Amino acid sequence: MTETSSATTRSETELLLKGYGLTTAEVLYRLPDYPSVLNTFVWQDYDLAPDHPRLFQFIEYWQEEIEGPLHSIRFSHRKMISPGEWRNVTGEFRYH
């Protein structure tokens, strides 16, 4: 792709704290020369549920630039961390 992905312009921690989760898609597509043969491609990126803009951007890219016609796409999304589960600690005190 010509555009840089959101994961490369921001750190993973920043994305996770902003609500992004890991989206994994299994793409089944037909080989251009053998239309009866299905092939598999796995795609992963950090994305925002429930709209999944990065996934739909990838699908549009595939339809415009890749010769293999899409058969089906299965995807899952997992939010890895939420803002309430992480805190920045600047120091540490130890008591005996």
ChimeraX attribute file (.defattr): number of C-alpha atoms within 10 A of each C-alpha:
attribute: neighborCount
match mode: 1-to-1
recipient: residues
	/A:1	8
	/A:2	5
	/A:3	5
	/A:4	8
	/A:5	12
	/A:6	14
	/A:7	15
	/A:8	8
	/A:9	9
	/A:10	10
	/A:11	10
	/A:12	15
	/A:13	13
	/A:14	12
	/A:15	19
	/A:16	20
	/A:17	17
	/A:18	13
	/A:19	16
	/A:20	24
	/A:21	23
	/A:22	17
	/A:23	20
	/A:24	18
	/A:25	16
	/A:26	15
	/A:27	18
	/A:28	19
	/A:29	19
	/A:30	18
	/A:31	15
	/A:32	13
	/A:33	9
	/A:34	9
	/A:35	11
	/A:36	8
	/A:37	11
	/A:38	17
	/A:39	12
	/A:40	12
	/A:41	10
	/A:42	12
	/A:43	12
	/A:44	15
	/A:45	18
	/A:46	24
	/A:47	24
	/A:48	21
	/A:49	15
	/A:50	7
	/A:51	9
	/A:52	15
	/A:53	12
	/A:54	17
	/A:55	20
	/A:56	11
	/A:57	10
	/A:58	14
	/A:59	16
	/A:60	12
	/A:61	13
	/A:62	15
	/A:63	12
	/A:64	9
	/A:65	10
	/A:66	12
	/A:67	13
	/A:68	18
	/A:69	15
	/A:70	17
	/A:71	12
	/A:72	12
	/A:73	14
	/A:74	10
	/A:75	13
	/A:76	11
	/A:77	19
	/A:78	14
	/A:79	16
	/A:80	14
	/A:81	16
	/A:82	13
	/A:83	11
	/A:84	7
	/A:85	8
	/A:86	11
	/A:87	7
	/A:88	5
	/A:89	6
	/A:90	5
	/A:91	5
	/A:92	5
	/A:93	4
	/A:94	4
	/A:95	3
	/A:96	2
